[in-house]
Every structure is written in structure tokens, then in C-alpha cells.
Amino acid sequence: MLNLKSLARLALAATVLATVPALASKAEDNTALYADTSKTVPVTELKFYQNKEGLTIADGWGDPANGAHSNYIRMAGGTGSTLHTHSFSYYGVVIAGVVANEPQGSHVDHPLAAGSYWYQKGGEAHVTKCISQTECLFFVTAKGAFDYLPAEASN
């Protein structure tokens, strides 16, 4: 369950990351990505669902299936992904819990507490974990569609 401090972090993360696609895309015109009117969405109105990759997400803006987007991802405490890649790079901000986003071959988790962020380059194999005992919630943003491409561990 999110507390008031976590909700404040969630609002800050959403505000900060809403600007990332415009900064990340030097030559592209991203004006179509944004609504032409201001919008606020309380955390109580986020609609979480399980996507085709099995992740529990809530859409922020954009369309994760087809293009630039931001969304919220929930991960149960003590769980993690398999080794995988994505076609597009993305930024992630931890809102609740402690996350580790580690490259292939890493033997040490680097804890990212609430308020921390990471950048994941597209095409690089990695594992994302919720290393806290409590649920993790993070906010991700990318300038391309979301995909989850299983990767084979190298020897």
C-alpha cells in the first residue's frame, strides 16, 4: 500500500519524466505525444493491468504497444525478471520499494531506493529485480514501443 510520502514521490517522478521524451529526441517533433490541455491523474485512478509480457502496468501517456510512452510497473517484493533486452532505451524511476537493474553477468545488486533512477540502453541484456520484501513501483519512459525480448546468458 502506498503512503503519503510515496504518493508525493510518484507525483514528482511523473512530472519529471513527462519531459524526458522531448529532451531525448533532438530532431523529432514530440508535440503529438502530449495532450493539448493540462491533465492530472490521482494515484487512486491509475488502472493497473497485466500486459502481454506478464507485467503489471498502468499507462501514463502514449501507447506502449506502438510508440513513445511512459507507464508505471508493479513488481512483487523479492521477484525479478529473466535476462532480457528491449528494442528502445528507457529511463526508470523508483517510486516505492528497492529495485536493482543489473547488466548481464553482474553478481552484485546495486540497490535503487525510492527516488533513484536508472537508464537502460536498448539492446543491452539486463535483469530488473524488486530486491525489497515489499512491493516495488517504478515509472518508466521510452521514445519507442515496449517489448520484452528474452536473452541468452553468455558464458
Secondary structure, DSSP 8 states (H G I E B T S, - for coil): ---HHHHHHHHHHHHHHTTHHHHH-SSS--GGGS-SS-----GGG---EE-TTS-EEEEEEE-TTTS-EEEEEEE-TTEE--SEE-SS-EEEEEEES-EEEEETT--S---B-TT-EEEE-TT--EEEEE-SSS-EEEEEEESS----EE-----
